[in-house]
Amino acid sequence: MKDKRNETLAEILLTYSVDLQPGEKLMLEIRGQDTLELAREIIRQATEMGGVPFWYYNDPSFTRVWTLGASEEQMEAYGRLHLALMKEIDAWLLLHGPNNPFDLADVDGEQLQLYRRLYSEPVHLQERVNNTKWCIVNYPTNSMAQLAEMSREAFEDFYYDVCCLDYARMSQAMDPLAELMERTDVVRVVSPGTDLCFSIKGIPAIKCDGQDNIPDGEVFTAPVRDSVNGYITFNIPALERGVLFNDIWLEFREGRVVDTACQGSARMLNEILDTDEGARYTGEFALGLNPLIVRPMKDALFDEKIAGSLHLALGDCDKDASNGNQSAIHWDIVQVQTKEHGGGEIYFDGELIRKDGRFVDQELEDSFSAEALRTT
């Protein structure tokens, strides 16, 4: 059963997500032993398609050992090597299935910032995101099932259903929403613990329809950098740097986070926000639309796609929806506005667009139903 589902998923990733062409070089980053079956299938299909796959095994436990002890000079050399490799390739796939999502929990914050500045930022945020075709895939593991509070078998069934949606059809359904967002100036978000306003005027709306992430399902833009004012409570747990944050509350003034609170490590929260000047500004605003993702998984790649959700990203903006903010971090934090999570409203230029996680426009709401987007 899983073999056939991996064949389907590999085909989606290669023919749709990164659109691999004959002669193109594909880098496959494999994180976690559970991903090996899918990795083999991707290598097989990429070879049959005439691509040139290159693969290597990575894992957060390896990153932990390296980051704990590496000097700045070693980090610089590591970053230069990976940057040279990234510049050689046309497409990049990450299969992310670590055994322990908390492997980095005890790594010193300054070391993690060094790793981000000398490796993550130049290799991924600058080179990979801007100059390759890429997609990140989270693969079902025991640890992911545990975080989601599901059995492994149930989580796998859920995972393949979500990842094998008809993303081409989803892309078409996103068009009216993207056009509406591009006509909008002022956004207001109101919900328990939240009253936030900002402008998105003049910034493109980008469809996330299975080409950069699997699973997918969001439309994003970015707040005008200095326009964000008010406060927001994120009611979905956020896992970052091996720490699980709950009920993050942020207050913004002229675009900048000026006050914070959370359940968990408030010190670590502020360490992340002090990574650099851009870390306290937003780089993204998005609406989650995937009808099969309806509750938090404690995994941002899933949670930011929850139907009826929204999220802000602190830090670096996307080049395709740029508000000019630059940072070594890009941290998506999620609020769900369904009735089960307390409800809420989103207004575009004073008009109610979504209430309690459902679009007011019934045609738009129906276009994102599970029935409309399942593969036949």
Secondary structure, 3 states (H helix, E strand, C coil): CHHHHHHHHHHHHHHHHCCCCCCCEEEEEEECHHHHHHHHHHHHHHHHCCCEEEEEEECHHHHHHHHHHCCHHHHHHHHHHHHHHHHHCCEEEEEECCCCCCCCCCCCHHHHHHHHHHHHHHHHHHHHHHHCEEEEEECCCHHHHHHCCCCHHHHHHHHHHHHCCCHHHHHHHHHHHHHHHHHCCEEEEEECCEEEEEECCCCCCEEECCCCEECCCEEEECCCCCCCEEEEEECCCEEECCEEEEEEEEEEECCEEEEEEEECCHHHHHHHHCCCHHHHCEEEEEEECECCCCCCCCCHHHHCCECCEEEEEEECCCHHHCCCCCCCCEEEEEEECCHHHCCCEEEECCEEEEECCEECCHHHHHHCCHHHHCCC
